[in-house]
Amino acid sequence: MSTYTLPAAGPPIATEDDARDVVGDALGQGAELVVIPVERLSPDFFRLGTGLAGAVLQKFTNYRLRVAIVGDISAYAAKSAPLRDFVRESNRRGEVRFLASEAEL
């Protein structure tokens, strides 16, 4: 599976347009999987009420790109039962996975 990995340093994915740019870059490289470090996601991504997570992840799934969000989200998850449920369900389905490290890919 061809993978496109965002570097940890760089602008955050904070809007649907940011996600669209990443999708374009990934497709341009023929990727099937996009690895996004937690550091590249806006804190609003982890506040499900903002709708950002759904909007961003929908961009990837519309183009049949799988997503791995890599890093420690425990601080966000500790504050939000809905986020914990979202992560669990995402990992179960497999199109979007939340992983502690790239070693889990």
N, C-alpha and C positions, 0 to 999 in steps of 0.2 A: 504494500500500500504506500503510495507516494504521500509524503508528509510535508507540510509547510509550517515551520515553527517561527512564531514571532519572537524577537528578542525581548528580554525582560525590560530593558530600557527603551523608552519611546513614549509617544503620546498615548494617553488612555483611550480605550474604546468607550466613548461616553454618549454616542448618538447612533442612530440607525445608519447615518451617512458614514460614520467611522467603520461600522461593520461592513457596509457595502464596499468600502475601499479594501478591506482585508479579504473579502470574498473575491474581488477582482484580482488581487495579487495572487491569491491561492490558485484560482482557476488558471491564471496566466502561467503558473508553474506546473500545471497538471496535477495538483494535489487532490487527494481524496479525504485527507485528514488535516485539520488545522489545530495546532497546539498553541494555546493562549496562556501565557503565564498570568497568574492572579494579579500581579503588579500592573498589568496592562488594562485591567478592567476598572472602570469608574466605581467608586463605592456604591453609587446608585444601582448598579447591576445587582448587588446583593440585597437591596431593599425591594422585594418583589412588588410592593405597592406602586413603585414608579413605572412598572411596565417595561423597563429597559431590558431586563434579561429576556423576556419573551420576544421583544422586537428584534433584539440582536440575534438571538439563536434562531429565530424564524428565517432571517436572511440566509444563514448557513444551510438550514434544512431545505429551503426553497431550491437551492442549487445542489442538493444532495451531497453536501460536504459534512463529514463527521467532525465533531469538535471535542477536543480534550482541554479542559481547563485545569491547569496544573499549579499547585501550590497550596498553602495553608489557608483554608477558609474558616477555621474553627472559631475565630473571634466573631465572624458574621453569623455562623450557624448557631453559636451559643445563645444569641439574642433572638433567634427567629425559628420557631417550629415550622412555619410554612417553608422556609428555606431548606431546612433539614429534609422535609418531605419532598421538596422539589429535587434536591440532590439525589435522594434515594431513588426516586422514580426515574430520573434521568439516567442514572447509572444502570438501572434495571433494563431500560429500553436499549441503551447503547449508542444512539446517534450522538448524544452529548454525554460526556463522562467527566466527572470531577475526580481528579487524582491528586494525591499528596506529592508525587514526584514523577518525573519522566520515566523513571525505571519501571513504573507500573503500566506503561503503554503496551 
